[in-house]
């Protein structure tokens, strides 16, 4: 399956690669998404959640979670023969958020994963990318048994501008997660296109 025409570079150009950040709170499905879409065996830096770490990190929203990302997740997906995305999943615990700056360096866009059962916890991630000026998309990971809200309700709850894409996905499903990657890539390219398009009055 190839990416939409608006995303795929011309066949006359060389191969293009881009970096996408997958971010969000603890336990929203970042590792799952990267693993679902990656064409290679993903690099994971997961550690077992111990009693000591549970005293530092609030694991009550996801009591069944046994491991956590302590550095990053890394994967790669080819949307076309000449378009490759490198995926970097961030750690969710706030004590590791100092790594977000490095992981976001050079990225063209980001996906903020949201758990509909705790939307309020996603404000920090949204604020981070807004302040960074990095184009981002809000993707609600529809967990089994979680409430289903209209996209407009999620947009209002997080106070994101109308131009920021909001969509529902299943991070376990390759096609669903891939659609989010295509959408954020298209959105990121649309943000940079005006700056690279010559003015109509230019000589």
N, C-alpha and C positions, 0 to 999 in steps of 0.2 A: 504493500500500500504506500503510495506516495503522498507527500504533504500537499495541501492546497496550493494552487498556482501562485498565489500571492506570497507564499512563504518560500517556494522553491527557487533558487537562483537559476539564471539562464544557463543552459548547457554549454554556452560558450565561455563561461567563467570557470575559474579554478574552484576546487572544493572549498566550502566555507564551514568554519566551525564556530560555535558560540557557547557561552557559558550561562547556565540557568541555575539559580539558587532555589532550593526547596526549603522553606522555613516554616516556623510555627512553634506552638507550645509543646511541652512534653506530652508524648503519647498521642499526637494527632494523626500519625501515619506517614511521616516523612520517609522513614526507612522502608516501609512497605511500598510506597510509590516508586522510589528509586529502583527497588528490586523488581517491581512488576514490569517496568518498561525497559530496563537496561538490556542492551544487546550483549553485554559481557557480564561475567560474574561480578556483581558489585563489590566494591571495597567497603567494608563495614568496620566501625570502631566501637563495637558494643561491649559493655561491661555488665556483669550481673549486679542487679540492685541488691545491696546488702542492708542489714538493719542500720548500719552506721549512716549510709547515704540516705535512707528513708527518713532519718532525723533532720536532714538538711533539705531534701526535696519533698514537696508535697505530692505523694503518689496516690492520694485518696481518690482522685477522679478516675484513675485507671488501676484499680487494685490488683488486677490479674497480670499486669505487665511485669516481667521478670528481668528484662535487660533494658539498657538505655544507651543511646549514642553519646560518647564522651568527646569526640573530635569532629567527625564528619562521616557522611556516606558519599560514595562516589560511584557514578555509573555513566554509561554512554549509550546514546541511541541515534541511529541514522534515520532522519525523516525523509531523506532522498539520497540518491547516489552521491550528490555533491553538497549535502547539508547534514552536519553532525552536531548534536547537542551534547555537551558535557554537563552532567548533573551533579550538583554539590548540595547534599542535605546537611542542614545545620543541627547542632545539638539543641535540645529543647530547654534544658534546665538553665535558669537565669545565671547561675554561677559560671556557665560556659559561654555566655553570650559575647564575651570579649573576642571570641573567635569569629563572630559574624562579619566583622570588618574585613578580615583577611579573606574569608570565603566569598564575600561579595565583590572583592576587587576584580575588575575586568568583566563582570557579568553584564549581560544585556537586559536581563529581567529576572523576576522572582515570582514564585508561587507561594502565597501565604495559605497554608492549609489550616482549616478551621474545623473544630468539633462543634456541631450544633448544640450539644448538651452544655457547652461552656464557652459560648461565643465571646463573653466578656474578657476571657483570658487572651484574646487575639489582638486587643488594642495595641499592646506593646510592639508586636511584629508589624502591624500596619503603620504605626507611628515611625518605626525605624526606617522602613523603606520610603515613606513620604519625606522624612528629613534627609535621607540619603539622595533622594531624587532619582531613584531607580524604578523604572516601570515595573508594576507588579499586578498580579491577578489574584483574586480571592477565590479559593476553591474549597467548598464545604465537603468534607469527607463524610459520606453518608454511612455511618456505622449502623450495624444491625440494632434495631430497637431505639435508635435515636429519633428525636422529633424531626419532622420535615417542615421546613419553612420556605416560603417563596423567596426567590432571589432578591426581590425588592426589600423584604424584611431584613435580610442579612445586610444588605447595603445600608439601610437606615440604622441598624443596630451598631454597625462599625463606622458609620459616618464617612464612607468612602465616596469620592466624587462619581458622578454619573459615567464618566469616561473609563473608569476602572472596571474591567470585566469581573463579573461575579458568576460563578457556575457551580453546579453540583456534580460531584464525581464519586466514584468508588475507587479508592487508591489501590485496591487489590486487583482491579481489572485493567489489563494492559491497554485496551482501546480507550477506556474512559480516562485513564491517566494520560495517555498519549494525546488525547484531544485537548487536555489542559495545557500541555507543552506546546502544541501547535497554536493554541489561542494566545498564550503569553508571548510566543515568538512573534506572531503577527502583530500583536499590540505594541511590543517593543520596537519593531521595525517601523510601525506607523508613527511612533514618537520621534524617531530620528530622521524620518524621510523629509520633513519640511526643512530641516537644517542642511540637508545635503542636496536639495533640489534647487537648481539655479533660479534666480528671480526672473520673472517675465521681462523686467526692464533692464536686465544685465546685458552688456554689449556682447 
